[in-house]
Amino acid sequence: MASKTGIVLLTLLVCGSVTAVDAAPGGLLGVTSDYVLRGVSQSDGDPAVQGEVHYAFARGWSTGLWASQVRLLPGHVTAELDAYLQWSTALSDNFDFGATATHYSYPGDPRPISYDYDELGLSLSWRDQLYIAASWTPGLNLYSYTDGLARNHGVLNYEASLHRTLRSHFDLSAGAGYYDPPGLEYAAYGYGNARLAWHYGHWRADLAWIWAQNADHRQYTHGPAGGPLAASIAWSF
């Protein structure tokens, strides 16, 4: 959840390699003041409870389930449930590579059509400090109040971030991304964030500043821009 809370620049699914030593179950439970996905609030600016469970296998494979409260229409609190399968490996002493398949679902979604979708992602990290990632959604229903429904449309997304470990249990990260549904005018937009995080034992808390291009660039993207500040706290196991 730490990477799904606030803005997602590199998700928990693609941010690190899993080795045979890591083979074990795990998860986390937490709360965020605003659940933001790619610069856009999925909780309409309200707090959300979130959780994740996963199992890391040998040879870099892992699978898991991630959940959060969402508010996709005013007055309707429902859920997002994401199932994922990941493979990651060390390319060298400095570089790690990851590939992820994720299914996003919205049980109890009050909207009249389904917005469930699948996404394939690739990532490359350098010394756990520099991350770049790209993802592709082959078919997603998108809606604009001015232009109507774009059914089963493909979407590309690109992200990059920097991470530095500080002293006394703190770390700092910053990143940017670009959301691009090819062929849809006024649908592509940029977003970014800066995050200060504190971690101690099983606990992690962070404060993020979030930015996204204005609504003129997000006409097919549901929800207001997230933030500009979002705070979260999580306990991992």
Buried (B, 14 or more C-beta within 10 A) or exposed (E): BBBBBBBBBBBBBBBBBBEEEBBEEBBBBBBBBBBBBBBBBBBBBBBBBBBBBBEBBEEBBBBBBBBBBBBBEEEEBBBBBBBBBBBBBEEEEEBBBBBBBBBBBBEEBEBEEEBEBBBEBBBBBBEBEBBBBBBEBEEBBBBBEEBEEBEEBBBBBBBBBBBEEEEEEBBEBBBBBBBBBEEBEBBBBBBBBBBBBBBEEEEBBBBBBBBBBEEEBBBBBBBBBBBEEBBBBBBBE
